[in-house]
């Protein structure tokens, strides 16, 4: 399976390769990292062209897109109602771009469409890195802070906790990111549970796999 990644930085991409592999259970073939966006809203702006390019110009099977939520509305169960779409939610926005872009495309290179994988890190990917290490960091904690009008931690604080600075060099950022995601490589379930924005990505990834056979009858 050939998988392309679209994220906000080379460090994010290095960590996402590990996380995607952890969920799929086997290493996919990652395409050359020639997709790069410069944060939000650039990711959403380039996404239609990226999907069309992958569909017609390559034999890539699937595209994984991950962005930080920053201060935007966090995707919740209420957004998953059929036909619902929250215009300030990045998960809803990215899914809508996938839906609208792919439905107009004729089949190409023997496939119907490029498969979708969308994740949103709340409020930033450093929170995913701290999952399982810092008990206070979770998507629920961030959402509770939004409701109360008081952030439990800032994005700069998350960077300090991961990198020891809020302005890491790229090699240092990649080194720290890879060190932290080793926990999730062994078992991504804690990250799926504490960060539904990652859990949604994991469900997208598993939907690509051939359906499992009927469950074994115990006894
Ligand atoms: Zn949403």
Boltz pocket constraint, residues with backbone or C-beta under 6 A from the ligand:
constraints:
  - pocket:
      binder: B
      contacts: [[A, 73], [A, 74], [A, 75], [A, 76], [A, 79], [A, 86], [A, 89], [A, 90], [A, 91], [A, 92], [A, 93]]
      max_distance: 6.0
